[in-house]
């Protein structure tokens, strides 16, 4: 399961946790994958972090891993990260904050509580990160892909 780009073997222990073993015979460690840039690069720059918070291994590109190892890292990231993408703003209770939004996301319909306009942060020209009052982060990956009605609603809060 190792490659020239990744001198480790990934496996799971009896408890289903991800284990990273150096192919040179070093000690195996339980690891947690952490994206360096979770919003901008989903398949690049991933650190495998040990229990003490130290970096055990670095993955420049998931595509460089063998398929089985790649899938294990993706599974772990999926369990660890929860950031639904807003695809459409269905309705807002009020245009004055605090307010409740009903949105369609990549994970189904959701309601989010927007405490203030400052909870909407521009990540780039086309990306927004919305933090709801319950601590859940919602991502708008591309403003241009939102429908006109959703953009119009969003404009009132920006």
Residue pairs with C-beta under 8 A, 6 or more apart in sequence:
1 9
1 10
1 11
1 66
1 68
1 69
2 8
2 9
2 23
2 66
3 64
3 65
3 66
5 60
5 61
5 64
5 65
6 57
6 59
6 64
6 65
6 69
7 22
7 23
7 24
8 20
8 21
8 22
8 23
8 48
8 57
9 20
9 21
9 23
9 69
10 18
10 19
10 20
10 21
10 65
10 68
10 69
10 72
10 73
11 18
11 19
11 21
11 72
12 18
12 19
12 72
13 19
13 30
17 30
18 30
18 31
18 32
18 33
18 48
18 72
18 73
18 76
19 28
19 29
19 30
19 31
20 28
20 29
20 30
20 31
20 48
20 56
20 57
21 27
21 28
21 29
29 50
29 51
29 56
30 50
30 51
31 48
31 49
31 50
31 56
31 57
32 48
32 49
32 76
32 80
33 46
33 47
33 48
33 49
33 59
33 73
33 76
33 77
33 80
34 46
34 47
34 48
34 49
34 80
35 41
35 42
35 45
35 46
35 77
35 81
36 45
36 46
36 47
37 44
37 45
38 81
38 83
39 83
39 123
39 127
39 129
39 139
40 123
40 124
43 61
43 62
43 63
44 60
44 61
44 62
45 58
45 59
45 60
46 58
46 59
46 62
46 73
46 77
47 55
47 57
47 58
47 59
48 55
48 56
48 57
48 58
48 59
49 55
49 56
50 56
59 65
59 73
62 70
62 73
62 74
63 70
65 73
82 136
83 137
83 138
83 139
84 105
84 106
84 107
84 110
84 136
84 138
84 139
85 105
85 106
85 138
85 139
85 140
85 141
86 103
86 104
86 105
86 130
86 138
86 139
86 140
86 146
86 150
87 103
87 104
87 105
87 106
87 145
87 146
88 103
88 104
88 146
88 147
88 150
89 101
89 102
89 103
89 146
89 149
89 150
89 153
89 154
90 101
90 102
90 103
90 104
90 109
91 101
91 102
92 99
92 100
92 101
92 102
92 153
93 99
93 100
93 101
95 156
95 157
97 114
97 115
97 116
97 117
97 157
98 113
98 114
98 115
98 116
98 133
99 113
99 114
100 111
100 112
100 113
100 114
101 111
101 112
101 113
101 114
102 109
102 110
102 111
103 109
103 110
103 111
103 112
103 138
105 138
110 138
112 130
112 132
112 133
112 134
112 136
112 138
113 132
113 133
113 134
114 120
114 130
114 132
114 133
114 157
115 132
115 133
117 157
117 158
119 130
119 131
119 132
119 133
120 128
120 129
120 130
120 154
120 157
120 158
121 128
121 129
121 130
121 131
122 128
122 158
123 129
126 141
126 142
126 143
126 144
127 139
127 140
127 141
127 142
127 143
128 139
128 140
128 143
128 154
129 137
129 138
129 139
129 140
130 137
130 138
130 139
130 140
131 137
131 138
132 138
140 146
140 154
143 151
143 154
146 154
